[in-house]
Amino acid sequence: MHKLTKLSFDNTYARLPDPFRQQVNPTPVPDPYLVSVSADAAKLIDLDPSEASTPLFIEAFAGNRLLPGSDPIAQRYAGHQFGVYVPQLGDGRAILLGEVRNARGGKWDLHLKGAGRTAFSRFGDGRAVLRSTIREYLCSEAMHHLGIPTTRALCIVGTDMEVYREHVETGAMLLRLAPSHVRFGTFEVFYHRQQFDELRTLADYVIEHHFPILIGRPERYVQMFAAAVASTADLMARWQAVGFAHGVMNTDNMSILGLTLDYGPFGFMEEFNPGYVCNHSDETGRYAFHNQPQVAYWNLGCLAQTLTPLAPKEQLAEVLNSYPEAFNVRIQDLMRQKLGLERTFDGDARLWMDLLEIVHAQKVDYTNFFRALGTFERHAEADNSLLRSMFSCPRGFDAWSERYRTRLDGEETSDSERRARMDQVNPRYVLRNYLAQNAINRAETIRDFSEIDRLLELLRNPFTDQPGMETYAEPAPDWGKELTISCSS
């Protein structure tokens, strides 16, 4: 028997009252075919990836056939989009097929993006395109292997059905996995409608399934919020450290569990630029790279407001105000690691902030510079020519390197030991936009999906130099630097 027919569904969200969701089946597509499957993600629900080529797998994750035990729904939520409250959003083009428990007791949502229209589609067609599904598929798996909390991606299923965005594109579906798809905006929809019974039901649901240690505690809602603050602060620090920009940090794209959620116009920085905007629709730069930590703070404020019917405002405010310190502690810890520092000294923050100013002024590639910094030799005779060659005018770096050399004297490890540590936190490979675009071009023009699989395999080991893959670590060519990414998908 096909393992898909034996998945252990436990559809807890579908059992919530009607205001939380709409029961809706996916809309079938013609002639679906497999584009790619992630073996790592398949293991999360105890699937053998070899089964991905079977007709049942393709039909099930094209939305053409329901699996035994599934109970498809679209989830309702609201959200602040670019700072403006929108009272009705919801899963407009994604359907939660069901929740599967694996043999280890873990629960995973099976969320099919591009599954067709729902009650929350507004004026949309409910579909996704191959271009956007490739980007999310590759980036969510890449982020996981970088150690960044994220939703996962099981597979892409394509169809020759045409979907119109800025122009006609090829349709596709992405099967996304996550422990939960509850968002800040899920709380907002009930708070702003003054449906406080439903708000309490939602909070109790999140606590029961994700923070069971809090069940029955008098301050459980405050403590649930504290968990969201802590996980969000950690997530923002991890994004900043690796040079990742999300692009659309609306409250409906913020996970209550602190996961990276909804990959649209994301980007990994090439040349370091704190004002980097990866979304060409973000004309004001609201979601620019350097704004992300503050935007998250603002979004957490929106979440805190929704919990005021359940918990004292003063306690929620106190927890919210812990965010800046939590973020600062975490980003300093991560940047210390990127510099290979194990001990904590006064002035460490100034050291890495001054470095970033130099890297910015000289337009140095962010990922490659920190990877190369592991080669720094601190003995007086070392010329560190590899690092100096990354600067058109190395004078500023030379002055900084003297400070760095002095700081390293305060450590108790050798250069080789430090480099080994740094190579575990400074990736050799990230999903640069031009790499994703290369895979998209081959998939769209000649239906060749091999580059998707090649990138998927490469990004499973982002911290390891991989023979023959050196070009994948190179900065974007000129055409790749001009790529603009929109919210359309």
LUMGU-939749 format. One line per 8 residues: for each residue y, z, x of C-alpha. Coordinates in pm, 1 decimal. Each point is the difference from the previous one (the first is absolute). Last residue first. Example, Ala and Ser with C-alpha at 12.3 -4.5 7.8 and 13.67 -1.06 7.14 Angstrom:
<pts>
-106.0:714.0:1367.0  -344.0:66.0:-137.0
</pts>
This chain:
<pts>
3490.6:-736.1:312.6  375.7:-16.8:1.4  170.3:295.4:172.8  130.0:-225.4:276.2  -75.6:-43.2:368.7  222.4:-190.5:237.5  -142.7:-154.9:315.2  264.4:-88.6:258.9
-162.3:182.6:291.7  -320.6:-191.7:-60.2  166.7:-336.5:60.2  130.7:123.6:335.5  -341.1:118.9:115.4  -93.6:355.8:-96.5  -74.7:245.9:275.8  -337.5:-27.6:173.2
-280.8:241.3:-81.6  -209.1:-263.4:-175.8  26.8:-220.2:310.4  -210.6:249.4:195.8  -303.2:-45.0:-224.4  -243.0:-142.7:257.7  -117.4:342.3:107.5  99.7:281.9:-238.7
229.3:272.6:131.4  -72.7:299.9:-222.7  257.2:192.5:-206.4  -6.0:-232.9:-303.1  -378.1:14.6:-43.9  -61.6:-99.1:-363.2  304.1:-224.9:36.9  -193.9:-261.4:194.1
-279.4:-14.6:-258.6  238.7:-52.1:-290.4  198.7:-248.4:205.1  -309.9:-211.2:63.8  -107.2:30.4:-363.5  334.8:-130.0:-121.3  -5.0:-270.3:268.5  -338.7:-120.9:-127.3
126.9:-57.6:-351.8  31.0:-378.1:22.1  100.0:-143.7:-335.4  179.1:-289.1:175.6  361.0:53.0:-104.3  8.7:338.3:-170.6  -246.3:189.8:216.5  124.9:-151.8:324.4
362.2:75.8:-88.9  -81.1:354.3:-113.6  -177.2:83.6:326.1  295.9:-125.5:201.6  232.7:191.7:-229.9  -185.6:325.7:66.4  44.5:-53.2:372.4  367.3:-88.2:-52.2
59.3:322.9:-188.9  -130.1:214.3:285.8  -310.7:191.1:-95.4  -12.0:241.8:291.9  -186.6:-26.9:330.6  12.1:196.2:325.6  65.3:320.8:-187.4  178.2:298.6:154.0
-192.7:312.3:-108.9  -330.9:-26.3:184.8  152.7:-193.5:290.1  235.9:291.4:53.6  -286.2:242.4:56.5  -169.8:-224.8:254.8  335.8:-59.9:168.3  57.3:373.9:37.5
-337.9:48.3:162.0  69.7:-282.9:243.2  345.7:133.7:84.7  -145.5:342.2:74.3  26.7:305.9:-222.7  189.6:328.6:24.3  328.4:-100.9:-155.3  340.4:121.3:117.6
10.7:-271.7:263.9  -11.4:-241.6:-291.8  351.7:112.4:-94.6  133.2:-86.4:345.6  -154.4:-346.6:-20.7  141.9:-46.8:-350.2  350.0:92.8:119.2  -33.5:-249.8:284.7
-134.9:-253.8:-248.4  317.2:31.9:-206.9  217.4:-114.4:289.1  -230.2:-293.2:70.0  -10.9:-86.6:-371.1  376.8:-27.4:-11.9  8.1:-217.2:312.1  -279.6:-226.7:-118.5
221.9:-290.3:-111.5  -212.6:-264.5:-172.0  -250.9:277.9:-64.4  -376.1:-59.0:-32.7  -21.4:-68.2:374.9  79.8:366.4:69.5  -319.4:107.4:-174.3  -224.5:-230.1:198.7
190.1:74.4:322.5  -70.6:372.0:-5.0  146.7:16.3:353.8  -205.9:298.5:115.3  112.3:151.6:331.9  118.2:330.4:-152.2  -326.9:77.3:-176.3  28.0:-9.6:-379.8
-205.7:-303.0:-85.3  58.7:-147.1:-345.0  -301.6:-196.8:-124.5  -2.3:186.9:-333.8  347.5:-138.7:-62.2  -163.2:-339.8:-46.4  -135.6:95.1:-343.2  339.2:144.6:-88.2
171.7:-322.3:101.4  -249.5:-228.4:-171.6  39.9:162.9:-339.4  380.2:12.7:5.0  79.0:-342.3:147.0  322.9:41.0:196.0  334.0:-106.5:-146.5  195.9:138.2:298.6
230.8:213.9:-214.2  -292.0:113.5:-214.3  -219.9:98.8:295.2  293.4:190.3:150.7  73.8:183.9:-324.6  -370.8:70.4:-42.2  -11.3:162.6:342.5  294.3:223.5:-86.4
-189.1:116.1:-308.9  -311.8:64.4:208.4  174.1:224.4:251.7  230.6:166.6:-251.8  -303.5:116.3:-195.3  -161.5:137.3:317.2  313.5:196.6:89.1  -156.8:341.7:-27.0
-356.1:-23.7:121.7  -331.4:-26.5:-183.8  -318.8:-63.7:197.4  -240.5:-286.4:-53.4  229.9:-289.8:82.3  -142.9:-352.6:16.2  318.6:-165.0:-121.5  -169.6:-114.0:-320.7
-133.1:354.1:-39.0  351.3:141.1:20.6  101.1:-258.1:-259.3  -271.0:127.4:-233.0  95.3:366.5:43.2  368.8:-78.4:-43.4  -79.4:-197.2:-314.2  -201.6:290.0:-141.4
253.2:274.1:67.5  282.3:-213.6:-137.2  -191.9:-90.9:-315.7  -90.7:360.2:-77.7  357.6:110.2:74.1  144.3:-261.5:-232.8  -258.3:74.1:-273.1  44.2:376.1:-32.7
294.3:-55.9:-233.4  -237.4:-135.2:-262.9  -201.4:323.2:11.0  310.3:211.2:-52.5  116.3:-228.9:-278.4  -335.0:30.8:-177.8  18.6:377.9:24.8  354.4:8.8:-136.2
-82.5:-240.0:-282.6  -272.6:229.1:-130.3  -319.4:-188.7:-95.8  -143.4:-204.3:-286.5  304.9:-145.1:-179.6  161.6:-47.2:344.7  -287.8:-217.2:121.8  168.9:-334.0:-68.0
302.6:106.6:204.2  -217.9:66.7:301.5  -132.4:-356.8:-16.4  352.5:-142.3:5.4  82.3:226.1:294.1  -312.7:-130.0:172.2  148.0:-348.1:-37.0  319.9:111.9:170.9
-197.7:152.2:288.1  -204.5:-321.7:26.3  325.5:-194.0:14.4  115.0:223.2:285.1  -315.0:-66.7:203.2  16.7:-376.3:-70.0  366.7:-56.0:88.6  -64.3:-88.9:365.5
-230.6:-286.2:-98.1  228.4:-151.0:-261.9  -88.2:83.8:-359.4  352.8:9.8:-140.0  96.7:-295.3:218.2  263.9:-117.6:-247.3  -154.2:-344.7:-55.8  -353.9:126.7:-42.9
-137.2:-326.8:-142.3  -64.5:-128.3:354.3  -245.1:286.2:47.2  -73.5:87.2:365.4  329.4:174.5:72.4  28.8:125.4:360.4  300.2:232.3:44.6  -178.2:208.4:265.6
-60.4:-318.0:202.4  -278.9:-14.7:257.0  -94.4:-360.4:67.5  -317.7:-70.6:-199.6  -4.4:249.5:-280.9  -309.6:18.0:-215.9  76.7:-141.8:-342.3  -45.5:62.2:-369.5
116.6:-229.6:-279.0  -275.3:99.3:-244.6  -263.4:256.6:85.2  -36.7:239.6:-291.8  -84.6:356.6:107.7  -0.1:176.7:336.5  -165.0:325.2:-99.1  176.1:336.0:-36.7
-227.5:133.4:-273.6  257.6:-29.2:-280.3  39.8:-360.6:112.7  346.5:-156.7:13.9  25.1:-361.8:-118.9  123.7:95.8:-348.2  271.8:202.7:173.7  133.8:-318.3:158.3
-55.1:-31.8:373.8  0.5:-379.7:5.1  10.6:-132.7:356.5  -274.6:204.3:161.6  126.1:-9.2:358.6  -245.1:87.8:277.1  110.9:78.8:356.8  -305.3:208.4:98.0
193.6:324.4:34.0  214.2:-64.9:-306.4  -296.6:-60.1:-227.6  -178.3:309.7:133.4  309.5:214.6:-54.6  34.5:-131.3:-355.6  -364.0:79.2:-74.6  25.0:356.1:134.3
309.8:69.7:-209.4  -178.8:-146.6:-303.2  -307.0:216.5:56.0  209.9:317.4:30.4  218.5:-73.5:-301.8  -299.7:-93.4:-215.3  -182.1:319.3:100.7  310.7:202.5:-82.4
10.8:-167.5:-340.7  -355.7:114.1:-67.9  104.9:346.3:117.6  290.4:5.4:-243.2  -232.2:-109.4:-278.2  -263.5:260.1:96.4  237.9:293.4:-2.1  -204.2:218.7:-237.6
-329.1:-108.4:161.7  -267.2:-104.5:-247.3  -109.4:-309.9:187.7  174.8:-22.0:337.8  -318.1:-35.7:208.8  -80.4:-303.3:-215.0  275.1:-203.3:169.5  -108.6:-360.7:-54.7
-198.8:-20.4:-321.9  100.8:317.2:-183.5  353.8:6.9:139.6  68.9:-362.9:-88.0  -137.0:52.2:-352.1  200.6:319.4:-47.4  317.0:-184.9:98.1  -81.6:-282.8:-241.0
-78.6:235.8:-288.3  322.1:189.5:68.9  198.6:-322.9:-21.5  -188.5:-96.6:-316.0  109.8:327.1:-159.8  350.6:-60.8:135.1  50.9:-331.9:-171.4  377.1:14.1:51.2
4.6:-378.4:37.4  167.9:49.3:337.9  -265.7:249.2:106.2  -290.9:-209.8:-124.6  100.8:-319.7:184.4  109.1:190.8:308.2  -338.5:159.2:67.2  -168.2:-339.6:28.7
300.5:-116.5:201.5  -84.7:240.6:280.7  -326.6:-189.7:10.7  -357.3:57.0:-113.2  -219.7:-273.3:148.7  -269.5:238.7:115.4  -281.1:25.9:255.4  87.1:-358.6:94.9
-173.6:-338.9:7.2  162.0:-339.5:-58.2  -191.3:-308.1:-113.1  233.6:-292.0:61.3  9.3:-304.1:-226.4  107.2:-356.7:75.0  209.4:-287.1:-132.3  109.2:-299.9:205.6
372.0:-68.9:-2.6  251.8:-201.3:-201.5  357.0:67.3:111.8  236.5:296.9:13.6  -284.4:168.4:-191.1  -231.3:-212.3:-213.5  -373.6:61.7:-5.5  -251.1:-285.0:6.4
-366.8:71.8:-66.6  -202.5:-106.7:303.1  -146.6:349.7:12.8  -30.8:253.7:279.1  -174.5:334.8:33.8  139.5:235.0:262.3  -198.2:305.7:97.3  -29.5:374.6:45.4
356.9:102.2:76.4  104.3:356.6:81.3  290.8:215.6:-114.2  175.8:162.8:287.5  34.4:304.1:223.7  88.0:-119.2:353.8  -263.3:35.0:273.8  64.0:-342.5:153.0
-340.4:-99.0:-135.9  118.9:78.6:-350.9  320.5:-196.4:54.5  -199.0:-308.7:100.6  -213.8:22.9:-315.6  309.7:21.3:-218.7  166.5:-274.1:201.3  -276.3:-258.2:-17.4
-66.3:24.2:-371.8  367.9:36.1:-85.7  100.4:-314.3:189.5  -298.4:-203.7:-118.4  68.0:103.8:-360.1  362.4:-107.8:28.6  -75.1:-354.3:117.9  -298.0:-52.2:-231.0
211.1:57.7:-307.4  -3.4:274.4:-260.3  -15.7:-23.8:-378.4  123.6:201.4:-293.4  219.5:-283.7:-125.4  318.7:204.3:7.1  259.3:37.4:-275.7  -73.0:367.8:-66.0
-349.6:42.6:141.9  -34.4:355.4:-129.4  -219.2:-78.4:-303.9  -233.2:-179.7:238.3  -17.1:-354.2:134.4  -258.0:-114.5:250.8  -222.5:140.8:275.8  234.3:-74.5:289.5
-65.1:335.8:162.3  -336.8:159.4:-77.7  -2.3:377.0:50.7  -336.7:162.0:67.2  100.7:365.5:26.8  -209.3:196.7:249.3  -163.1:341.5:-33.2  -170.7:173.5:290.6
-317.1:193.3:-76.1  -188.7:-100.5:312.1  -225.4:-243.8:-186.2  304.8:-185.1:-129.9  185.7:64.2:-322.7  155.3:-304.2:-165.2  308.8:-6.4:-218.7  57.0:-287.0:-240.1
129.4:-354.0:-35.3  358.5:118.5:47.7  189.1:-314.7:-91.5  284.9:-155.4:192.8  260.9:-253.8:-105.3  245.7:203.3:-207.3  -138.0:339.9:89.7  285.0:215.9:-125.6
375.1:-51.8:-27.9  200.9:150.5:-283.1  300.7:227.3:45.0  167.2:-179.7:292.0  223.7:245.2:187.0  232.3:-162.5:253.2  -16.7:102.3:366.8  -144.2:-327.2:128.5
-268.7:36.3:-268.4  -25.7:354.1:-132.9  -327.7:27.0:-182.6  -213.8:-18.5:-311.7  -375.5:38.0:-46.6  -283.8:-114.8:-225.4  -344.7:-82.3:138.9  -192.2:-311.1:-102.0
-357.9:67.8:-102.5  -352.2:-127.0:62.1  -298.2:219.9:-88.3  -277.0:-68.7:251.4  -346.3:143.0:-64.0  -195.2:-323.3:38.1  216.1:-253.6:187.0  231.6:-223.5:-195.2
-9.7:-374.9:66.1  276.6:-253.7:57.6  242.8:238.4:168.1  -17.9:-192.8:327.3  -151.3:311.9:149.0  -294.3:-3.8:-239.1  -54.8:-375.3:19.7  1.2:-0.2:379.7
-232.8:297.1:29.0  -233.5:-136.4:-268.5  -15.9:-346.2:162.3  -122.4:147.2:330.1  200.8:-55.3:318.8  131.3:356.6:1.3  -353.2:142.0:8.7  3.3:-19.5:379.7
275.8:260.5:-9.1  -257.4:265.5:-96.8  176.1:223.1:-248.7  8.7:378.2:18.1  344.4:37.9:-161.4  186.0:81.4:321.6  -242.7:-221.5:190.6  158.3:-307.0:-155.3
333.9:95.8:155.7  -142.0:-19.2:351.0  -181.7:-326.8:-74.2  326.8:-157.3:-110.0  -62.2:-315.4:-205.0  161.2:-340.3:22.1  81.0:-310.4:-205.7  -280.1:11.6:-255.8
11.4:-263.2:-272.2  108.8:-11.3:-363.4  -56.6:-315.6:-206.0  234.6:59.0:-292.3  169.0:335.4:-61.0  -88.3:269.2:-252.4  266.4:230.8:-149.7  -73.3:358.4:97.8
-81.0:237.7:-284.8  255.7:227.9:-157.4  13.6:364.2:-107.6  358.3:106.5:29.5  89.2:312.8:189.5  161.0:342.3:17.4  143.7:17.2:-351.6  -353.3:-51.7:-142.3
-145.5:333.7:111.3  -189.2:45.9:330.8  -363.2:-112.0:4.5  86.4:-321.6:184.1  130.4:214.7:285.8  -337.6:170.5:46.8  -210.7:-314.9:16.5  -308.7:129.0:177.5
-187.7:-312.2:104.9  -307.3:24.6:222.8  -59.6:-352.1:126.5  -350.0:-113.2:-93.7  83.0:-349.8:-128.3  186.8:-71.1:323.0  -310.1:95.3:196.8  -175.2:-311.7:-126.7
-350.1:83.8:-122.9
</pts>
